[in-house]
Amino acid sequence: MIFKKKRINKQISRDYGSGNVLVWELDDGTKTYNPEIQGLEVRFSGKNNTCYVYGSKTIFTNSLIIFNGDDSTFSIDNQTQKVDPGFAINNLVVFMNKGANVKIGKNFTCGGCDIVADNRGADIEIGDDCMFSKEIVIRSTDGHTITENSKKINPGKPVRIGNHCWFGMRCAVLKGVTIPDNCIVSFGAVVLSSLSAQVGNIIAGVPAKVVKSGVNWTRDNYDDFQ
Ligand SMILES: CC(C)(COP(=O)(O)OP(=O)(O)OC[C@H]1O[C@@H](n2cnc3c(N)ncnc32)[C@H](O)[C@@H]1OP(=O)(O)O)[C@@H](O)C(=O)NCCC(=O)NCCS
């Protein structure tokens, strides 16, 4: 289990009901409960769900976190890096089934990403300093059931994305995938759990394969990098 629920003692200012809470913790440790956060909508439809947003500088645009059941946790850490607001968290949509957990690390930036996390331990974890382009899909569940001889064969599985990964536009990462630190996922890649990648790989194609190794990347434009 990658998440621990923190005990919350402060009085809740707005009531989402049924033990649901949005916690915004600023850089100085001050916590506010169920605040309005510009650019971020949180929808609770079950009970005992917690949404943590850490950091005073986290900038959201058009983002939505949906809790579609009980006992789920979403957390996104603070942005300590000086990022241009244009590269902040835009169009992030997260949908969590019962008991699902999604954790996003520090300095995350995103042009647009749909995340769907399943229950039964199929959590999704994204490390620190990841840079996501637009129209990205990450799912730890197929969403519907495939049967073979009347037995279910496609359970949800966790997705783990390391630190400092760059996801190009329109890539998809499906159930059971692990992507190590410093990897680049190409435009249009469809990454399946059969991929076995190492730190500093470029991952491309459908289904995705490792096409280069021993690389790293920076947020600088090509001309600006010294
Ligand atoms: C991943 C990427 C950055 C790699 O660039 P690169 O290091 O110059 O890679 P190359 O062009 O040398 O390609 C290396 C190999 O990967 C393959 N490849 C690269 N991108 C691919 C893609 N999107 N789909 C399938 N194969 C791809 C190439 O065909 C080549 O294969 P080969 O060695 O058999 O010829 C680039 O291909 C890419 O996807 N760019 C778009 C990133 C993006 O979406 N940016 C949006 C702003 S964040």
The ligand as an ORCA input file, in Angstrom:
! r2SCAN-3c Opt
* xyz 0 1
  C      10.256     10.145    -28.446
  C      10.976     11.195    -29.296
  C      11.212     12.456    -28.446
  C      12.303     10.550    -29.688
  O      13.042     11.413    -30.520
  P      14.505     10.941    -31.062
  O      15.392     10.575    -29.919
  O      14.997     11.971    -32.017
  O      14.162      9.561    -31.792
  P      14.461      9.088    -33.293
  O      13.699      9.902    -34.294
  O      15.950      8.949    -33.442
  O      13.793      7.623    -33.291
  C      14.414      6.532    -32.649
  C      13.650      5.278    -33.068
  O      12.351      5.333    -32.457
  C      11.322      5.283    -33.444
  N      10.283      6.267    -33.034
  C      10.475      7.512    -32.610
  N       9.296      8.097    -32.306
  C       8.355      7.174    -32.586
  C       6.937      7.190    -32.469
  N       6.291      8.276    -32.027
  N       6.269      6.069    -32.786
  C       6.928      4.962    -33.228
  N       8.277      4.893    -33.356
  C       8.972      5.997    -33.027
  C      11.998      5.702    -34.735
  O      11.364      5.136    -35.855
  C      13.397      5.151    -34.548
  O      13.388      3.783    -34.847
  P      14.635      3.112    -35.663
  O      15.834      3.262    -34.739
  O      14.208      1.691    -35.850
  O      14.778      3.887    -36.908
  C      10.174     11.599    -30.532
  O      10.115     10.531    -31.481
  C       8.736     12.004    -30.210
  O       7.832     11.197    -30.007
  N       8.542     13.359    -30.210
  C       7.268     13.961    -29.870
  C       7.266     14.347    -28.392
  C       5.993     15.070    -28.051
  O       4.897     14.525    -28.134
  N       6.151     16.306    -27.638
  C       5.006     17.134    -27.271
  C       5.467     18.278    -26.393
  S       5.755     17.757    -24.722
*
